[in-house]
Amino acid sequence: MNSIRCTQCGAVGLEDGFLLDAGEGSRGFARWVEGALEKGLLGGAKRMGRPRRQIEAFRCPACGHLELFATESTR
């Protein structure tokens, strides 16, 4: 546990976790990509040359609310 406070209910001590990306060709974890979503020719998200960051997720044990933080770059 940590000292992060839930923005929904105010509880302290959120549980560490991560968002799983189980899509085809994924690395197993989700990433935040800078800028609005733009779709490519085949319908996938355009992400070439766009900064990406790791997502840290924390769950409130009191109310279940998730807090997400985009942290270090994953280039």
PDB file of N, H, CA, C and O in Angstrom:
ATOM      1  N   MET A   1       0.841  -1.183   0.000  1.00  0.00           N
ATOM      2  CA  MET A   1       0.000   0.000   0.000  1.00  0.00           C
ATOM      3  C   MET A   1       0.885   1.246   0.000  1.00  0.00           C
ATOM      4  O   MET A   1       2.084   1.173   0.270  1.00  0.00           O
ATOM      5  N   ASN A   2       0.277   2.377  -0.305  1.00  0.00           N
ATOM      6  H   ASN A   2      -0.696   2.436  -0.524  1.00  0.00           H
ATOM      7  CA  ASN A   2       1.011   3.631  -0.401  1.00  0.00           C
ATOM      8  C   ASN A   2       0.176   4.743   0.223  1.00  0.00           C
ATOM      9  O   ASN A   2      -0.856   4.480   0.842  1.00  0.00           O
ATOM     10  N   SER A   3       0.625   5.984   0.058  1.00  0.00           N
ATOM     11  H   SER A   3       1.462   6.197  -0.445  1.00  0.00           H
ATOM     12  CA  SER A   3      -0.087   7.113   0.666  1.00  0.00           C
ATOM     13  C   SER A   3      -0.954   7.876  -0.335  1.00  0.00           C
ATOM     14  O   SER A   3      -1.392   8.990  -0.044  1.00  0.00           O
ATOM     15  N   ILE A   4      -1.208   7.293  -1.508  1.00  0.00           N
ATOM     16  H   ILE A   4      -0.852   6.389  -1.744  1.00  0.00           H
ATOM     17  CA  ILE A   4      -2.056   7.956  -2.507  1.00  0.00           C
ATOM     18  C   ILE A   4      -3.502   7.970  -2.001  1.00  0.00           C
ATOM     19  O   ILE A   4      -4.002   6.962  -1.503  1.00  0.00           O
ATOM     20  N   ARG A   5      -4.166   9.123  -2.133  1.00  0.00           N
ATOM     21  H   ARG A   5      -3.759   9.942  -2.537  1.00  0.00           H
ATOM     22  CA  ARG A   5      -5.546   9.295  -1.669  1.00  0.00           C
ATOM     23  C   ARG A   5      -6.510   9.126  -2.847  1.00  0.00           C
ATOM     24  O   ARG A   5      -6.268   9.651  -3.934  1.00  0.00           O
ATOM     25  N   CYS A   6      -7.587   8.401  -2.629  1.00  0.00           N
ATOM     26  H   CYS A   6      -7.784   7.974  -1.747  1.00  0.00           H
ATOM     27  CA  CYS A   6      -8.631   8.198  -3.636  1.00  0.00           C
ATOM     28  C   CYS A   6      -9.363   9.516  -3.883  1.00  0.00           C
ATOM     29  O   CYS A   6      -9.783  10.180  -2.936  1.00  0.00           O
ATOM     30  N   THR A   7      -9.515   9.894  -5.147  1.00  0.00           N
ATOM     31  H   THR A   7      -9.173   9.354  -5.917  1.00  0.00           H
ATOM     32  CA  THR A   7     -10.207  11.141  -5.476  1.00  0.00           C
ATOM     33  C   THR A   7     -11.729  10.992  -5.404  1.00  0.00           C
ATOM     34  O   THR A   7     -12.445  11.989  -5.484  1.00  0.00           O
ATOM     35  N   GLN A   8     -12.232   9.766  -5.255  1.00  0.00           N
ATOM     36  H   GLN A   8     -11.650   8.955  -5.190  1.00  0.00           H
ATOM     37  CA  GLN A   8     -13.678   9.539  -5.150  1.00  0.00           C
ATOM     38  C   GLN A   8     -14.159   9.581  -3.701  1.00  0.00           C
ATOM     39  O   GLN A   8     -15.079  10.328  -3.365  1.00  0.00           O
ATOM     40  N   CYS A   9     -13.527   8.771  -2.843  1.00  0.00           N
ATOM     41  H   CYS A   9     -12.780   8.165  -3.115  1.00  0.00           H
ATOM     42  CA  CYS A   9     -14.028   8.642  -1.467  1.00  0.00           C
ATOM     43  C   CYS A   9     -13.069   9.171  -0.408  1.00  0.00           C
ATOM     44  O   CYS A   9     -13.452   9.305   0.754  1.00  0.00           O
ATOM     45  N   GLY A  10     -11.817   9.476  -0.792  1.00  0.00           N
ATOM     46  H   GLY A  10     -11.506   9.366  -1.736  1.00  0.00           H
ATOM     47  CA  GLY A  10     -10.849  10.027   0.149  1.00  0.00           C
ATOM     48  C   GLY A  10     -10.043   9.001   0.922  1.00  0.00           C
ATOM     49  O   GLY A  10      -9.194   9.381   1.729  1.00  0.00           O
ATOM     50  N   ALA A  11     -10.278   7.714   0.704  1.00  0.00           N
ATOM     51  H   ALA A  11     -10.968   7.406   0.049  1.00  0.00           H
ATOM     52  CA  ALA A  11      -9.519   6.682   1.409  1.00  0.00           C
ATOM     53  C   ALA A  11      -8.039   6.776   1.038  1.00  0.00           C
ATOM     54  O   ALA A  11      -7.695   7.196  -0.067  1.00  0.00           O
ATOM     55  N   VAL A  12      -7.169   6.382   1.967  1.00  0.00           N
ATOM     56  H   VAL A  12      -7.448   6.040   2.864  1.00  0.00           H
ATOM     57  CA  VAL A  12      -5.723   6.394   1.736  1.00  0.00           C
ATOM     58  C   VAL A  12      -5.232   4.958   1.675  1.00  0.00           C
ATOM     59  O   VAL A  12      -5.765   4.088   2.364  1.00  0.00           O
ATOM     60  N   GLY A  13      -4.212   4.701   0.847  1.00  0.00           N
ATOM     61  H   GLY A  13      -3.779   5.407   0.287  1.00  0.00           H
ATOM     62  CA  GLY A  13      -3.624   3.369   0.756  1.00  0.00           C
ATOM     63  C   GLY A  13      -4.170   2.572  -0.411  1.00  0.00           C
ATOM     64  O   GLY A  13      -4.736   1.496  -0.221  1.00  0.00           O
ATOM     65  N   LEU A  14      -4.003   3.092  -1.619  1.00  0.00           N
ATOM     66  H   LEU A  14      -3.542   3.966  -1.774  1.00  0.00           H
ATOM     67  CA  LEU A  14      -4.510   2.410  -2.807  1.00  0.00           C
ATOM     68  C   LEU A  14      -3.639   1.211  -3.161  1.00  0.00           C
ATOM     69  O   LEU A  14      -2.440   1.203  -2.881  1.00  0.00           O
ATOM     70  N   GLU A  15      -4.245   0.198  -3.777  1.00  0.00           N
ATOM     71  H   GLU A  15      -5.219   0.204  -4.005  1.00  0.00           H
ATOM     72  CA  GLU A  15      -3.544  -1.023  -4.176  1.00  0.00           C
ATOM     73  C   GLU A  15      -2.886  -0.829  -5.537  1.00  0.00           C
ATOM     74  O   GLU A  15      -3.517  -0.323  -6.466  1.00  0.00           O
ATOM     75  N   ASP A  16      -1.611  -1.231  -5.659  1.00  0.00           N
ATOM     76  H   ASP A  16      -1.099  -1.641  -4.905  1.00  0.00           H
ATOM     77  CA  ASP A  16      -0.896  -1.168  -6.935  1.00  0.00           C
ATOM     78  C   ASP A  16      -1.475  -2.188  -7.903  1.00  0.00           C
ATOM     79  O   ASP A  16      -1.965  -3.242  -7.497  1.00  0.00           O
ATOM     80  N   GLY A  17      -1.412  -1.860  -9.192  1.00  0.00           N
ATOM     81  H   GLY A  17      -1.014  -1.004  -9.522  1.00  0.00           H
ATOM     82  CA  GLY A  17      -1.854  -2.778 -10.231  1.00  0.00           C
ATOM     83  C   GLY A  17      -1.456  -2.254 -11.599  1.00  0.00           C
ATOM     84  O   GLY A  17      -0.672  -1.310 -11.690  1.00  0.00           O
ATOM     85  N   PHE A  18      -1.981  -2.848 -12.665  1.00  0.00           N
ATOM     86  H   PHE A  18      -2.618  -3.615 -12.591  1.00  0.00           H
ATOM     87  CA  PHE A  18      -1.713  -2.367 -14.023  1.00  0.00           C
ATOM     88  C   PHE A  18      -2.873  -2.741 -14.921  1.00  0.00           C
ATOM     89  O   PHE A  18      -3.672  -3.618 -14.592  1.00  0.00           O
ATOM     90  N   LEU A  19      -2.961  -2.062 -16.072  1.00  0.00           N
ATOM     91  H   LEU A  19      -2.312  -1.350 -16.340  1.00  0.00           H
ATOM     92  CA  LEU A  19      -3.998  -2.358 -17.057  1.00  0.00           C
ATOM     93  C   LEU A  19      -3.439  -3.376 -18.042  1.00  0.00           C
ATOM     94  O   LEU A  19      -2.402  -3.131 -18.658  1.00  0.00           O
ATOM     95  N   LEU A  20      -4.094  -4.486 -18.196  1.00  0.00           N
ATOM     96  H   LEU A  20      -4.937  -4.685 -17.695  1.00  0.00           H
ATOM     97  CA  LEU A  20      -3.644  -5.548 -19.087  1.00  0.00           C
ATOM     98  C   LEU A  20      -4.125  -5.283 -20.504  1.00  0.00           C
ATOM     99  O   LEU A  20      -5.306  -5.013 -20.723  1.00  0.00           O
ATOM    100  N   ASP A  21      -3.215  -5.359 -21.462  1.00  0.00           N
ATOM    101  H   ASP A  21      -2.256  -5.579 -21.284  1.00  0.00           H
ATOM    102  CA  ASP A  21      -3.559  -5.264 -22.884  1.00  0.00           C
ATOM    103  C   ASP A  21      -3.334  -6.649 -23.464  1.00  0.00           C
ATOM    104  O   ASP A  21      -2.190  -7.058 -23.662  1.00  0.00           O
ATOM    105  N   ALA A  22      -4.409  -7.376 -23.740  1.00  0.00           N
ATOM    106  H   ALA A  22      -5.338  -7.044 -23.579  1.00  0.00           H
ATOM    107  CA  ALA A  22      -4.308  -8.746 -24.229  1.00  0.00           C
ATOM    108  C   ALA A  22      -4.557  -8.842 -25.729  1.00  0.00           C
ATOM    109  O   ALA A  22      -4.816  -9.929 -26.247  1.00  0.00           O
ATOM    110  N   GLY A  23      -4.482  -7.718 -26.428  1.00  0.00           N
ATOM    111  H   GLY A  23      -4.272  -6.835 -26.008  1.00  0.00           H
ATOM    112  CA  GLY A  23      -4.722  -7.712 -27.868  1.00  0.00           C
ATOM    113  C   GLY A  23      -3.613  -8.411 -28.644  1.00  0.00           C
ATOM    114  O   GLY A  23      -2.521  -8.631 -28.120  1.00  0.00           O
ATOM    115  N   GLU A  24      -3.897  -8.755 -29.884  1.00  0.00           N
ATOM    116  H   GLU A  24      -4.784  -8.576 -30.310  1.00  0.00           H
ATOM    117  CA  GLU A  24      -2.928  -9.432 -30.740  1.00  0.00           C
ATOM    118  C   GLU A  24      -1.678  -8.574 -30.910  1.00  0.00           C
ATOM    119  O   GLU A  24      -1.776  -7.398 -31.262  1.00  0.00           O
ATOM    120  N   GLY A  25      -0.521  -9.145 -30.667  1.00  0.00           N
ATOM    121  H   GLY A  25      -0.442 -10.100 -30.382  1.00  0.00           H
ATOM    122  CA  GLY A  25       0.749  -8.438 -30.815  1.00  0.00           C
ATOM    123  C   GLY A  25       1.062  -7.485 -29.671  1.00  0.00           C
ATOM    124  O   GLY A  25       2.000  -6.694 -29.773  1.00  0.00           O
ATOM    125  N   SER A  26       0.304  -7.542 -28.592  1.00  0.00           N
ATOM    126  H   SER A  26      -0.458  -8.185 -28.509  1.00  0.00           H
ATOM    127  CA  SER A  26       0.540  -6.623 -27.475  1.00  0.00           C
ATOM    128  C   SER A  26       1.697  -7.107 -26.612  1.00  0.00           C
ATOM    129  O   SER A  26       2.116  -8.262 -26.695  1.00  0.00           O
ATOM    130  N   ARG A  27       2.202  -6.200 -25.782  1.00  0.00           N
ATOM    131  H   ARG A  27       1.861  -5.263 -25.715  1.00  0.00           H
ATOM    132  CA  ARG A  27       3.269  -6.544 -24.843  1.00  0.00           C
ATOM    133  C   ARG A  27       2.702  -6.936 -23.488  1.00  0.00           C
ATOM    134  O   ARG A  27       3.452  -7.256 -22.566  1.00  0.00           O
ATOM    135  N   GLY A  28       1.385  -6.911 -23.365  1.00  0.00           N
ATOM    136  H   GLY A  28       0.775  -6.651 -24.113  1.00  0.00           H
ATOM    137  CA  GLY A  28       0.757  -7.316 -22.114  1.00  0.00           C
ATOM    138  C   GLY A  28       0.390  -6.167 -21.192  1.00  0.00           C
ATOM    139  O   GLY A  28      -0.246  -6.390 -20.162  1.00  0.00           O
ATOM    140  N   PHE A  29       0.775  -4.944 -21.535  1.00  0.00           N
ATOM    141  H   PHE A  29       1.292  -4.763 -22.372  1.00  0.00           H
ATOM    142  CA  PHE A  29       0.410  -3.801 -20.704  1.00  0.00           C
ATOM    143  C   PHE A  29       0.015  -2.635 -21.598  1.00  0.00           C
ATOM    144  O   PHE A  29       0.543  -2.479 -22.699  1.00  0.00           O
ATOM    145  N   ALA A  30      -0.910  -1.825 -21.121  1.00  0.00           N
ATOM    146  H   ALA A  30      -1.338  -1.952 -20.227  1.00  0.00           H
ATOM    147  CA  ALA A  30      -1.395  -0.669 -21.884  1.00  0.00           C
ATOM    148  C   ALA A  30      -0.417   0.493 -21.765  1.00  0.00           C
ATOM    149  O   ALA A  30       0.336   0.580 -20.795  1.00  0.00           O
ATOM    150  N   ARG A  31      -0.430   1.382 -22.751  1.00  0.00           N
ATOM    151  H   ARG A  31      -1.041   1.311 -23.539  1.00  0.00           H
ATOM    152  CA  ARG A  31       0.414   2.578 -22.744  1.00  0.00           C
ATOM    153  C   ARG A  31      -0.441   3.781 -23.100  1.00  0.00           C
ATOM    154  O   ARG A  31      -1.437   3.657 -23.812  1.00  0.00           O
ATOM    155  N   TRP A  32      -0.046   4.953 -22.598  1.00  0.00           N
ATOM    156  H   TRP A  32       0.763   5.054 -22.019  1.00  0.00           H
ATOM    157  CA  TRP A  32      -0.711   6.210 -22.930  1.00  0.00           C
ATOM    158  C   TRP A  32       0.024   6.803 -24.114  1.00  0.00           C
ATOM    159  O   TRP A  32       1.255   6.844 -24.112  1.00  0.00           O
ATOM    160  N   VAL A  33      -0.712   7.275 -25.149  1.00  0.00           N
ATOM    161  H   VAL A  33      -1.712   7.241 -25.150  1.00  0.00           H
ATOM    162  CA  VAL A  33      -0.118   7.864 -26.347  1.00  0.00           C
ATOM    163  C   VAL A  33      -0.571   9.318 -26.426  1.00  0.00           C
ATOM    164  O   VAL A  33      -1.759   9.613 -26.304  1.00  0.00           O
ATOM    165  N   GLU A  34       0.384  10.224 -26.632  1.00  0.00           N
ATOM    166  H   GLU A  34       1.350   9.984 -26.732  1.00  0.00           H
ATOM    167  CA  GLU A  34       0.089  11.656 -26.681  1.00  0.00           C
ATOM    168  C   GLU A  34      -0.767  12.023 -27.888  1.00  0.00           C
ATOM    169  O   GLU A  34      -0.568  11.486 -28.978  1.00  0.00           O
ATOM    170  N   GLY A  35      -1.710  12.926 -27.700  1.00  0.00           N
ATOM    171  H   GLY A  35      -1.872  13.362 -26.815  1.00  0.00           H
ATOM    172  CA  GLY A  35      -2.545  13.439 -28.790  1.00  0.00           C
ATOM    173  C   GLY A  35      -3.870  12.715 -28.925  1.00  0.00           C
ATOM    174  O   GLY A  35      -4.072  11.635 -28.370  1.00  0.00           O
ATOM    175  N   ALA A  36      -4.765  13.335 -29.676  1.00  0.00           N
ATOM    176  H   ALA A  36      -4.600  14.212 -30.127  1.00  0.00           H
ATOM    177  CA  ALA A  36      -6.089  12.751 -29.918  1.00  0.00           C
ATOM    178  C   ALA A  36      -5.974  11.500 -30.789  1.00  0.00           C
ATOM    179  O   ALA A  36      -5.037  11.378 -31.579  1.00  0.00           O
ATOM    180  N   LEU A  37      -6.916  10.579 -30.649  1.00  0.00           N
ATOM    181  H   LEU A  37      -7.677  10.679 -30.008  1.00  0.00           H
ATOM    182  CA  LEU A  37      -6.929   9.348 -31.437  1.00  0.00           C
ATOM    183  C   LEU A  37      -7.155   9.665 -32.909  1.00  0.00           C
ATOM    184  O   LEU A  37      -8.110  10.354 -33.270  1.00  0.00           O
ATOM    185  N   GLU A  38      -6.270   9.155 -33.749  1.00  0.00           N
ATOM    186  H   GLU A  38      -5.495   8.595 -33.456  1.00  0.00           H
ATOM    187  CA  GLU A  38      -6.428   9.223 -35.205  1.00  0.00           C
ATOM    188  C   GLU A  38      -6.346   7.794 -35.713  1.00  0.00           C
ATOM    189  O   GLU A  38      -5.461   7.039 -35.311  1.00  0.00           O
ATOM    190  N   LYS A  39      -7.268   7.419 -36.596  1.00  0.00           N
ATOM    191  H   LYS A  39      -7.987   8.032 -36.922  1.00  0.00           H
ATOM    192  CA  LYS A  39      -7.278   6.058 -37.132  1.00  0.00           C
ATOM    193  C   LYS A  39      -6.554   6.007 -38.463  1.00  0.00           C
ATOM    194  O   LYS A  39      -6.664   6.918 -39.283  1.00  0.00           O
ATOM    195  N   GLY A  40      -5.802   4.913 -38.669  1.00  0.00           N
ATOM    196  H   GLY A  40      -5.712   4.173 -38.003  1.00  0.00           H
ATOM    197  CA  GLY A  40      -5.080   4.699 -39.910  1.00  0.00           C
ATOM    198  C   GLY A  40      -5.965   4.048 -40.961  1.00  0.00           C
ATOM    199  O   GLY A  40      -7.167   3.880 -40.754  1.00  0.00           O
ATOM    200  N   LEU A  41      -5.370   3.685 -42.082  1.00  0.00           N
ATOM    201  H   LEU A  41      -4.394   3.822 -42.250  1.00  0.00           H
ATOM    202  CA  LEU A  41      -6.106   3.089 -43.197  1.00  0.00           C
ATOM    203  C   LEU A  41      -6.824   1.793 -42.834  1.00  0.00           C
ATOM    204  O   LEU A  41      -7.917   1.527 -43.336  1.00  0.00           O
ATOM    205  N   LEU A  42      -6.219   0.991 -41.970  1.00  0.00           N
ATOM    206  H   LEU A  42      -5.332   1.208 -41.563  1.00  0.00           H
ATOM    207  CA  LEU A  42      -6.808  -0.294 -41.598  1.00  0.00           C
ATOM    208  C   LEU A  42      -7.634  -0.215 -40.318  1.00  0.00           C
ATOM    209  O   LEU A  42      -8.060  -1.245 -39.797  1.00  0.00           O
ATOM    210  N   GLY A  43      -7.866   0.987 -39.808  1.00  0.00           N
ATOM    211  H   GLY A  43      -7.521   1.824 -40.231  1.00  0.00           H
ATOM    212  CA  GLY A  43      -8.712   1.160 -38.636  1.00  0.00           C
ATOM    213  C   GLY A  43      -7.996   1.200 -37.303  1.00  0.00           C
ATOM    214  O   GLY A  43      -8.602   1.526 -36.282  1.00  0.00           O
ATOM    215  N   GLY A  44      -6.708   0.870 -37.297  1.00  0.00           N
ATOM    216  H   GLY A  44      -6.216   0.605 -38.126  1.00  0.00           H
ATOM    217  CA  GLY A  44      -5.939   0.916 -36.051  1.00  0.00           C
ATOM    218  C   GLY A  44      -5.520   2.339 -35.717  1.00  0.00           C
ATOM    219  O   GLY A  44      -5.615   3.237 -36.553  1.00  0.00           O
ATOM    220  N   ALA A  45      -5.060   2.536 -34.500  1.00  0.00           N
ATOM    221  H   ALA A  45      -4.983   1.806 -33.821  1.00  0.00           H
ATOM    222  CA  ALA A  45      -4.629   3.863 -34.054  1.00  0.00           C
ATOM    223  C   ALA A  45      -3.287   4.235 -34.682  1.00  0.00           C
ATOM    224  O   ALA A  45      -2.358   3.427 -34.710  1.00  0.00           O
ATOM    225  N   LYS A  46      -3.197   5.470 -35.188  1.00  0.00           N
ATOM    226  H   LYS A  46      -3.952   6.126 -35.165  1.00  0.00           H
ATOM    227  CA  LYS A  46      -1.920   5.990 -35.679  1.00  0.00           C
ATOM    228  C   LYS A  46      -1.077   6.351 -34.460  1.00  0.00           C
ATOM    229  O   LYS A  46      -1.515   7.122 -33.606  1.00  0.00           O
ATOM    230  N   ARG A  47       0.126   5.798 -34.381  1.00  0.00           N
ATOM    231  H   ARG A  47       0.481   5.173 -35.075  1.00  0.00           H
ATOM    232  CA  ARG A  47       0.975   6.089 -33.230  1.00  0.00           C
ATOM    233  C   ARG A  47       2.435   6.307 -33.590  1.00  0.00           C
ATOM    234  O   ARG A  47       3.254   6.556 -32.706  1.00  0.00           O
ATOM    235  N   MET A  48       2.775   6.220 -34.859  1.00  0.00           N
ATOM    236  H   MET A  48       2.110   6.018 -35.577  1.00  0.00           H
ATOM    237  CA  MET A  48       4.154   6.389 -35.311  1.00  0.00           C
ATOM    238  C   MET A  48       4.690   7.766 -34.914  1.00  0.00           C
ATOM    239  O   MET A  48       4.090   8.788 -35.245  1.00  0.00           O
ATOM    240  N   GLY A  49       5.812   7.788 -34.209  1.00  0.00           N
ATOM    241  H   GLY A  49       6.300   6.957 -33.940  1.00  0.00           H
ATOM    242  CA  GLY A  49       6.467   9.027 -33.832  1.00  0.00           C
ATOM    243  C   GLY A  49       5.820   9.780 -32.683  1.00  0.00           C
ATOM    244  O   GLY A  49       6.255  10.881 -32.347  1.00  0.00           O
ATOM    245  N   ARG A  50       4.791   9.210 -32.077  1.00  0.00           N
ATOM    246  H   ARG A  50       4.437   8.316 -32.350  1.00  0.00           H
ATOM    247  CA  ARG A  50       4.112   9.886 -30.974  1.00  0.00           C
ATOM    248  C   ARG A  50       4.667   9.395 -29.641  1.00  0.00           C
ATOM    249  O   ARG A  50       4.874   8.195 -29.459  1.00  0.00           O
ATOM    250  N   PRO A  51       4.911  10.314 -28.708  1.00  0.00           N
ATOM    251  CA  PRO A  51       5.418   9.909 -27.388  1.00  0.00           C
ATOM    252  C   PRO A  51       4.442   8.968 -26.683  1.00  0.00           C
ATOM    253  O   PRO A  51       3.225   9.127 -26.777  1.00  0.00           O
ATOM    254  N   ARG A  52       5.002   7.986 -25.973  1.00  0.00           N
ATOM    255  H   ARG A  52       5.991   7.857 -25.896  1.00  0.00           H
ATOM    256  CA  ARG A  52       4.211   7.012 -25.219  1.00  0.00           C
ATOM    257  C   ARG A  52       4.710   6.960 -23.791  1.00  0.00           C
ATOM    258  O   ARG A  52       5.895   7.165 -23.525  1.00  0.00           O
ATOM    259  N   ARG A  53       3.805   6.688 -22.885  1.00  0.00           N
ATOM    260  H   ARG A  53       2.843   6.522 -23.101  1.00  0.00           H
ATOM    261  CA  ARG A  53       4.175   6.595 -21.471  1.00  0.00           C
ATOM    262  C   ARG A  53       3.546   5.357 -20.839  1.00  0.00           C
ATOM    263  O   ARG A  53       2.458   4.921 -21.215  1.00  0.00           O
ATOM    264  N   GLN A  54       4.259   4.815 -19.879  1.00  0.00           N
ATOM    265  H   GLN A  54       5.143   5.169 -19.573  1.00  0.00           H
ATOM    266  CA  GLN A  54       3.754   3.692 -19.107  1.00  0.00           C
ATOM    267  C   GLN A  54       2.594   4.184 -18.245  1.00  0.00           C
ATOM    268  O   GLN A  54       2.616   5.319 -17.770  1.00  0.00           O
ATOM    269  N   ILE A  55       1.584   3.342 -18.040  1.00  0.00           N
ATOM    270  H   ILE A  55       1.566   2.419 -18.426  1.00  0.00           H
ATOM    271  CA  ILE A  55       0.447   3.693 -17.189  1.00  0.00           C
ATOM    272  C   ILE A  55       0.566   2.923 -15.879  1.00  0.00           C
ATOM    273  O   ILE A  55       0.678   1.697 -15.874  1.00  0.00           O
ATOM    274  N   GLU A  56       0.541   3.658 -14.765  1.00  0.00           N
ATOM    275  H   GLU A  56       0.450   4.654 -14.768  1.00  0.00           H
ATOM    276  CA  GLU A  56       0.490   3.029 -13.448  1.00  0.00           C
ATOM    277  C   GLU A  56      -0.943   3.129 -12.966  1.00  0.00           C
ATOM    278  O   GLU A  56      -1.557   4.193 -13.053  1.00  0.00           O
ATOM    279  N   ALA A  57      -1.482   2.033 -12.458  1.00  0.00           N
ATOM    280  H   ALA A  57      -0.983   1.169 -12.386  1.00  0.00           H
ATOM    281  CA  ALA A  57      -2.874   1.994 -12.012  1.00  0.00           C
ATOM    282  C   ALA A  57      -2.934   1.652 -10.527  1.00  0.00           C
ATOM    283  O   ALA A  57      -2.169   0.823 -10.034  1.00  0.00           O
ATOM    284  N   PHE A  58      -3.850   2.300  -9.828  1.00  0.00           N
ATOM    285  H   PHE A  58      -4.472   2.974 -10.228  1.00  0.00           H
ATOM    286  CA  PHE A  58      -4.059   2.056  -8.407  1.00  0.00           C
ATOM    287  C   PHE A  58      -5.556   1.920  -8.161  1.00  0.00           C
ATOM    288  O   PHE A  58      -6.355   2.685  -8.701  1.00  0.00           O
ATOM    289  N   ARG A  59      -5.930   0.934  -7.336  1.00  0.00           N
ATOM    290  H   ARG A  59      -5.281   0.312  -6.897  1.00  0.00           H
ATOM    291  CA  ARG A  59      -7.344   0.661  -7.033  1.00  0.00           C
ATOM    292  C   ARG A  59      -7.629   0.966  -5.570  1.00  0.00           C
ATOM    293  O   ARG A  59      -6.874   0.579  -4.677  1.00  0.00           O
ATOM    294  N   CYS A  60      -8.729   1.667  -5.345  1.00  0.00           N
ATOM    295  H   CYS A  60      -9.342   1.982  -6.070  1.00  0.00           H
ATOM    296  CA  CYS A  60      -9.143   1.984  -3.982  1.00  0.00           C
ATOM    297  C   CYS A  60      -9.813   0.750  -3.375  1.00  0.00           C
ATOM    298  O   CYS A  60     -10.789   0.255  -3.938  1.00  0.00           O
ATOM    299  N   PRO A  61      -9.315   0.235  -2.233  1.00  0.00           N
ATOM    300  CA  PRO A  61      -9.936  -0.933  -1.621  1.00  0.00           C
ATOM    301  C   PRO A  61     -11.293  -0.617  -0.988  1.00  0.00           C
ATOM    302  O   PRO A  61     -12.078  -1.527  -0.723  1.00  0.00           O
ATOM    303  N   ALA A  62     -11.573   0.660  -0.745  1.00  0.00           N
ATOM    304  H   ALA A  62     -10.935   1.399  -0.960  1.00  0.00           H
ATOM    305  CA  ALA A  62     -12.840   1.045  -0.117  1.00  0.00           C
ATOM    306  C   ALA A  62     -13.986   1.146  -1.124  1.00  0.00           C
ATOM    307  O   ALA A  62     -15.082   0.649  -0.865  1.00  0.00           O
ATOM    308  N   CYS A  63     -13.738   1.790  -2.279  1.00  0.00           N
ATOM    309  H   CYS A  63     -12.847   2.193  -2.489  1.00  0.00           H
ATOM    310  CA  CYS A  63     -14.840   2.014  -3.234  1.00  0.00           C
ATOM    311  C   CYS A  63     -14.595   1.407  -4.620  1.00  0.00           C
ATOM    312  O   CYS A  63     -15.502   1.404  -5.451  1.00  0.00           O
ATOM    313  N   GLY A  64     -13.381   0.890  -4.887  1.00  0.00           N
ATOM    314  H   GLY A  64     -12.643   0.892  -4.212  1.00  0.00           H
ATOM    315  CA  GLY A  64     -13.090   0.247  -6.169  1.00  0.00           C
ATOM    316  C   GLY A  64     -12.677   1.200  -7.278  1.00  0.00           C
ATOM    317  O   GLY A  64     -12.378   0.755  -8.386  1.00  0.00           O
ATOM    318  N   HIS A  65     -12.652   2.506  -7.006  1.00  0.00           N
ATOM    319  H   HIS A  65     -12.894   2.867  -6.105  1.00  0.00           H
ATOM    320  CA  HIS A  65     -12.274   3.506  -8.017  1.00  0.00           C
ATOM    321  C   HIS A  65     -10.829   3.279  -8.459  1.00  0.00           C
ATOM    322  O   HIS A  65      -9.972   2.940  -7.642  1.00  0.00           O
ATOM    323  N   LEU A  66     -10.560   3.468  -9.765  1.00  0.00           N
ATOM    324  H   LEU A  66     -11.256   3.743 -10.428  1.00  0.00           H
ATOM    325  CA  LEU A  66      -9.199   3.349 -10.287  1.00  0.00           C
ATOM    326  C   LEU A  66      -8.599   4.724 -10.502  1.00  0.00           C
ATOM    327  O   LEU A  66      -9.254   5.620 -11.034  1.00  0.00           O
ATOM    328  N   GLU A  67      -7.350   4.889 -10.087  1.00  0.00           N
ATOM    329  H   GLU A  67      -6.818   4.161  -9.655  1.00  0.00           H
ATOM    330  CA  GLU A  67      -6.572   6.105 -10.333  1.00  0.00           C
ATOM    331  C   GLU A  67      -5.473   5.705 -11.305  1.00  0.00           C
ATOM    332  O   GLU A  67      -4.746   4.744 -11.052  1.00  0.00           O
ATOM    333  N   LEU A  68      -5.338   6.428 -12.417  1.00  0.00           N
ATOM    334  H   LEU A  68      -5.929   7.209 -12.623  1.00  0.00           H
ATOM    335  CA  LEU A  68      -4.333   6.125 -13.434  1.00  0.00           C
ATOM    336  C   LEU A  68      -3.351   7.277 -13.549  1.00  0.00           C
ATOM    337  O   LEU A  68      -3.741   8.444 -13.508  1.00  0.00           O
ATOM    338  N   PHE A  69      -2.056   6.940 -13.697  1.00  0.00           N
ATOM    339  H   PHE A  69      -1.739   5.992 -13.730  1.00  0.00           H
ATOM    340  CA  PHE A  69      -1.011   7.935 -13.860  1.00  0.00           C
ATOM    341  C   PHE A  69      -0.126   7.535 -15.028  1.00  0.00           C
ATOM    342  O   PHE A  69       0.336   6.395 -15.096  1.00  0.00           O
ATOM    343  N   ALA A  70       0.117   8.468 -15.956  1.00  0.00           N
ATOM    344  H   ALA A  70      -0.258   9.393 -15.901  1.00  0.00           H
ATOM    345  CA  ALA A  70       1.042   8.236 -17.072  1.00  0.00           C
ATOM    346  C   ALA A  70       2.422   8.647 -16.578  1.00  0.00           C
ATOM    347  O   ALA A  70       2.661   9.826 -16.317  1.00  0.00           O
ATOM    348  N   THR A  71       3.329   7.689 -16.449  1.00  0.00           N
ATOM    349  H   THR A  71       3.135   6.732 -16.662  1.00  0.00           H
ATOM    350  CA  THR A  71       4.631   7.955 -15.841  1.00  0.00           C
ATOM    351  C   THR A  71       5.740   8.003 -16.882  1.00  0.00           C
ATOM    352  O   THR A  71       5.670   8.800 -17.818  1.00  0.00           O
ATOM    353  N   GLU A  72       6.749   7.176 -16.740  1.00  0.00           N
ATOM    354  H   GLU A  72       6.806   6.529 -15.980  1.00  0.00           H
ATOM    355  CA  GLU A  72       7.935   7.248 -17.594  1.00  0.00           C
ATOM    356  C   GLU A  72       7.670   6.899 -19.055  1.00  0.00           C
ATOM    357  O   GLU A  72       6.734   6.169 -19.380  1.00  0.00           O
ATOM    358  N   SER A  73       8.515   7.438 -19.919  1.00  0.00           N
ATOM    359  H   SER A  73       9.275   8.031 -19.655  1.00  0.00           H
ATOM    360  CA  SER A  73       8.409   7.199 -21.356  1.00  0.00           C
ATOM    361  C   SER A  73       8.751   5.751 -21.673  1.00  0.00           C
ATOM    362  O   SER A  73       9.622   5.164 -21.030  1.00  0.00           O
ATOM    363  N   THR A  74       8.064   5.162 -22.674  1.00  0.00           N
ATOM    364  H   THR A  74       7.357   5.639 -23.197  1.00  0.00           H
ATOM    365  CA  THR A  74       8.316   3.763 -23.058  1.00  0.00           C
ATOM    366  C   THR A  74       8.873   3.645 -24.463  1.00  0.00           C
ATOM    367  O   THR A  74       8.792   2.565 -25.049  1.00  0.00           O
ATOM    368  N   ARG A  75       9.418   4.672 -25.016  1.00  0.00           N
ATOM    369  H   ARG A  75       9.484   5.549 -24.540  1.00  0.00           H
ATOM    370  CA  ARG A  75       9.948   4.635 -26.385  1.00  0.00           C
ATOM    371  C   ARG A  75      10.905   3.542 -26.580  1.00  0.00           C
ATOM    372  O   ARG A  75      11.439   3.377 -27.676  1.00  0.00           O
TER     373      ARG A  75
END
